Amino acid sequence: MRQLLRGIFTVFFLFFLTLPFSASSVLAQENTAKENFNTTIETTYRVSRDGNTFVSHHIRITNKTPTIYLKQYALKTTYFGLQNIIVKSGSKEIPANIVSNESGTSIGITFEDEVVGQGKVRDFTIEYSNPDVALVAGRVLEVHIPQLGDENTFDSNRTILYTPVFFSLPVRVTPTPTSSEFVQTEAKIVFDLPKGEPISAIFGTEQNYKMTLRYHLENPSSSPAIAQIALPPDTQYQKLHYHDLDPLPEEIKQDADGNWIASYKIPASSVTVVHLTAVAQVTLEPNIIVPGVPVQKNHTQNDKYWESNNSIIKEKAQSFPTAESIYDHVVDTLQYSRREITLETLTRYGAVDAFKNSEDAVCQEFTDSFIAIARAANIPARRLVGYAYSENSILRPLSFAGDILHSWPEYFDQQQNRWIPIDPTWGNTTGGVDYFNLFDLNHIVFAINGNSSTLPNPAGSYKALSQEETKDVDVTISDEPFPNIGPAISTKVEQKKFFFIPIPGMFTISISNDTGQAWYDIQPQIIAQDPEIDVALGENSTLAVLLPYQTKTFSATFFTKGLSVPKRSEITVNYVWKNTGEALYEPAQQQIVSGPQLITALQKQETYLYLGVGFIIITLVTGSVLVYRPKLSSLIRRKSQETQEQS
């Protein structure tokens, strides 16, 4: 596995070699310990409803020789918040030397008695409570058990995990357990781990979060300006429902990376504060309703902080050609910096300088380094910026600029044909929890950086210079269900005009989303009640996505089947899901005026039509002026002469 994981639980033996009239001690290496002792361990993790975990390591060490016996034993874990540590041999408590700091906890044992003789067994337990093994968030439970030694540490290594039956059985777990069953009020999951592999288990498939976000948009100039912000978007792993967006934007659209970009007109010398209250539903499995963002050329190219053309990065890409090997290298090479992070002190190194300053990395360095190497290896990669739910800032830190945010990368998996989010930062700070193969339900995307390494900025980054520092990101877990609503679409039908003159049969259809959710693959169905009138819809009439509060337009032509004068008629406007044909809701009625069938050909060349009609009108106006100019001049002269005669 990863080199880092080997240090999560470190075990030391100090044994004595007994000889006639003399004795000597040595610190046992793993292979020496294995030669002289048979060591088995059975560890029980019992998780309570609130996530606190009682841990018991039952260790049996059997002498393989008649002369060597165990005198001291030490166990070290990267968890530093252990409580109520007790070491026992049978019913007798053994004193332990306990040292705990941010790098972990070391439990050292010196045995007072001597267990000497081949086949003799040293049997003891190490017990403690650990608040960081399990994380309870709403109805979701996550358990991450670090690696315990390796294949040379224990001859037998069994782990038993007990969790409240409230969370049922895990929906994702690695490695594959030996058995899983319910025992009274608990789920019992057994793992036999010959190599001491780490264990990760997630109970629950989705998590809901309530969010309140604020964007301060300042315009210090003396004229109005347009400001754009990135609102939290739908992704394949999160769905958004906006309860309120105030004020509503002038325009909202989706960019090439899937960001939802809202545009606001800001008056001169003023600050506009945009308030968003929303619910985000994060899921383990991709949402089939939300289409994935296609890979673009820029997703494998060099950029300011992703120097994929640099020789150092290229060399790393040759050594680590797969996404997982790149992840492992970044996790093992960079060291998370525990220094205080502020907007003033935060420096974004970029990938090249991140490796030069490997002991001063925060989440953006882990992210930038992965992306740069991945792109150099021709693996499409992007940066996600947003909020990550964490109850332990040491194990799962948040360190992005602005409000306390987080960044993590995602790469495009060609076989699965989708973007895969990963988190090398937390892989490093948790001591090797597998955030590559087993992502969690704690990450909420605010903005996606793919075509640019810097833009768009996420919520929490929009601060007005004229105001004091504000807290603009508030995220909490929600126990309420995600709003189950259907589409609500307003339709406006307007006849097209040229120089204020209505054009028969040619209309613009405006569709507005009146809800705070995005809707996908909507197909309009427009039917004229008069059977003599047909309908032709223009391009872009099928809506791949209709964002919250967004308005989209397309052209529609209503024409009679034969040559006739314009006719008034009612039309039925309905919308269906493109894939199923199922109607969204009851159709609405609108009034139109049809045109001749010839108008359908003109509709396809609408721009040329306007130019042609304009040319004709200008020509007629110009010609009229030329024709009537001599007559007008004569009339003016005659009127002038009449006036002079009267005077």
Phi, psi and omega in degrees: 000211183274146180300323183298324184296333184294341182262004185291304170248111180251132183243131177241141173246139168235111184239160182250139173260113184266129180227161176300127174068001179206162178211148176219153181238149177219155174274121188284132166279164184300316182290325178292318178299320181293328179290329187256345183221149168254118187242126175237150179219138172233117183250132178247129174245116179245110185268131178272174183297329181269001176100348176293142188235128173267128185242136177225116175261112176261113188244133176235122181240117184254130178291134176265346182233160180280350189246346184250129180224161184274130178248322182225155180212142179222140176234131180234133177232151179285351175285130184252353184260029182292143182232153174054052181284127180224135174244129183226146170240106189068235178262358184268130178277137182251132177298145181227146175265112187247125177236124183227133174208190184294342178276350178140192181233133177246130180243108181255137183234131171243118184277132181282327181266172180241123176254097188246142176124142180297131180088354178286150189239131169264116187239119181206166178230149173240120184237148176191168173254139182230114181280357188249358178289321184241148177233120177255124179224102183066235179262014182250135175238131174240133178235126177232109181255121184288166180296140181245095182070207175211197185294343180264353185276314185233143174280335176215132185222106180241138177236133178241124181249123175250129178228154179299139181297341177307325183269000182060208179265158183293144176272336174222133179207139176217138356287178180295126182289157176289321179203156176218133180201163174263131178235101183056247185264012184228156168263132181248122182235124186249135178234130169255116192239090181298333180251010179067030186303149174291157181239133174228132180219136178239126178251114184115148185250347183207158179218136179253141180231141171265138183227140167234119183237145178230138179237119179263113183249109185253135175238097182280354184281172183268009178223156180301152181219160177256127176241143180240142177229156176261116176271151178304126184259166164292143167229183179289350180240004176212145178235135184251142168231118178272118174285320182204134174231111188226123356282164175289147182283162172295324182205147172225134182212166180256133179269184187295336179267001180094005176290150174260108186257119179254135181251135180232142174266117185257122178300161181298142174051051182211169176236127174252127178255120178265127179251132176231124168247132189207167172237134176245129175254116181257133183236154176286318182266149180295143179279115184291342180286325182274118182290146177285153178279125181293151177291139178241165182301322182295342183286356175235015185256163177294144176213178189306310182258000180239075189279069184291345178272354181291143184297323179296316181292321178297320179296320178294323179296326177290324180282331183231082190276351182249160181299319182290321178292326176294315177303311180300318182295316180295316180299319184281335189265316182277152178236127184292133181273133180263010180292157180291131184255126172226170177299327183282326185265346184285125176240127177269112186285321194088168188296314185297309181287339176297319178287333176286333178243054191295340180267006182234042184262141168239190191302324183290331177289318176300319182291310181299321181295316178298314184297315182298313180293319179300315180294323176296332176271011179064033174255117179302133182213151181218172177248133172253136179233135180178216184246141175234125181287126182215136175254359179220104185287348176278313181284321183230079186281156172239129190212018181283161180293164181079215172299163185292099183242188184212153174228149180205156182266167166219151180233159181265122178268115184295323182291317179276347178058045177202163177281136182243116177280145178219168180217088178293334178298306180290333173299326179280312188286337177272004180080019173113015172302137190281092176265017173261309183268343186224078179288167189244192181250023188253000185253127179242124183275127173259325181207153181240123176253109180230304177286344176222145178277356184234335186238152358280163177281149180275168171304144185099348180257355184262090182246137176276131181295333184277356182244162177288165179301131183236156173266111188248002180231120178228114183231129177223158176287139180248130175272353181280148178293153177296135184306124180259090183235164174253172179297147171227109188239129174265140182238133177235124181250119182234134177285135180287147181230153173231117186052046177068011179257117180300139177260115183302132173086346184256122186226159171247129178257120177253126181244124182242132176275115182269005181249170178266016176242152174274146179236144191238146174054060178260132180244118177286145174234115183238121185232132176277137180289333176282118183295345180277356183249129176254164183233135173233121180268143180280184179295157178067020178284330174280125186263106177298324175206141173238107186287164178304130177061018181272148174242129176237152181232152172209166183267149174219140180241130179244120186222150176279152185288338177239182177282120181201171178284161177304145182233142174272143180201161172267147175237153176255123180252122180222160178228139181229159171288129186300319187283331185248339184078004181286134181289143179284317178193185184298137181291157179248160181252140178221159179257139177220167173237123183279166176232180178290161182299334179302336185294336181294324177290322179291328180300321181291336180244048189300319181297316179294327178299311180299319179296319181293313179297320178298318179298318181296315181296316180297319180297316180297317180296315180297316180298320179298319179297318182292321182291315186272357182296313178299317180298320180295321179295317179298317180299317179297316180296319182295317179297324180294317180296319179298321180295319181294320181295321181293328181283000000 
